[in-house]
Amino acid sequence: MNAAADFYRRVEADCPAFQARATARSLTRYYNAAFQPLGITAEQFSLLVGIAGSTKPTLVELATRAGVDATTLSRAVRTLEHSGLVYSGGGRGRAGKRLDLTHPGYTLMEEAMPIWERARSQLADALGDDMMKAAHSAMCGLSAAAQTAISGPLSNSSR
């Protein structure tokens, strides 16, 4: 094996972003399978939770809380609107329109929450409560460390 291949394997093993993305993909597949009978994805469930858990948020507010780009989020919200699960009204544009669940959206969430709880419980049972808490703490810590690093100068010493 050559040195470059060894280096790339080390990135796979040591990079928290690499592992976080792989973990996120696995969890997304897991929750997509759980929500499949309802015809929604894990991403759509997260958006519905974000909307239902706020007082009529704007798209920009929702994107900021989720840490995603508002343009990307607007496409996902538009899909939920076309499905009749979300309503956006009042104001203009992403910063003005307020989002809310429709009656069918709230009905779907009543069906989705027990599914989410069972799926979460299965993960907790497989991992154990201490490991679940440690994973949550580690993810929050990594997120905070990355945000802090973004606001500081990045080292160019290796270039």
Secondary structure, 3 states (H helix, E strand, C coil): CCHHHHHHHHHHHHCHHHHHHHHHHHHHHHHHHHHHHHCCCHHHHHHHHHHHCCCCCEHHHHHHHHCCCHHHHHHHHHHHHHCCCEEEECCCHHHHCEEEECHHHHHHHHHHHHHHHHHHHHHHHHHCHHHHHHHHHHHHHHHHHHHHHHHCCCCCCCC
